[in-house]
Amino acid sequence: MKKSDILKLLEKRFEYLPKSEVERTVEKILHFFTLKLSQGKRIEIRDFGTFTTKLRNARKGRNPSTGEEIDIKKKVFVHYNPGKNLKKKLNER
């Protein structure tokens, strides 16, 4: 699902709100998530899951097309851990 799909669903669900307000709200939420994660904070949404950042250390790798050894720099990535209720819903199928 893309952001535009989410916006369309929310616009239908909240017909009484102007489209611009729905879009602005989604943008604010995404901006808040980005800001907090970039500060190293943890975001927990009960029954949905937790977003945290983790550090992947520098390491040696290989260029798949040439086989040449390359240095891969350390980097921070976002880790998502689903909540209990989400896991339960996913496994009901």
Steps between C-alpha positions, in 0.01 A plus 500: 500500500636841405458830680255617234285190565499573873397860433211387279374258766523763774325760283209260450489408868508863617277662238429795731868606488646685203746294295775748577449448874526121468819533295647753743427272796664197335803714410529621861487143633768384255714804582466426873604136447798607290610760754475268800672208327781727378549605864535133597163489677269200508143518365246258646148472366306266727362190328682594176871492574821679589743691280860532619834581341796264498860539392643266240880497540747553218604179325663356193280405210525397137388674184263238352584582140881503530564301818727782619520547877351831619465683829142549618467794738311482828143621479185541704181326391141486623389178666130414535368249750129419458268507803319198643161587352645556152685166514177333610298657213765402244498140614120460505490446126 
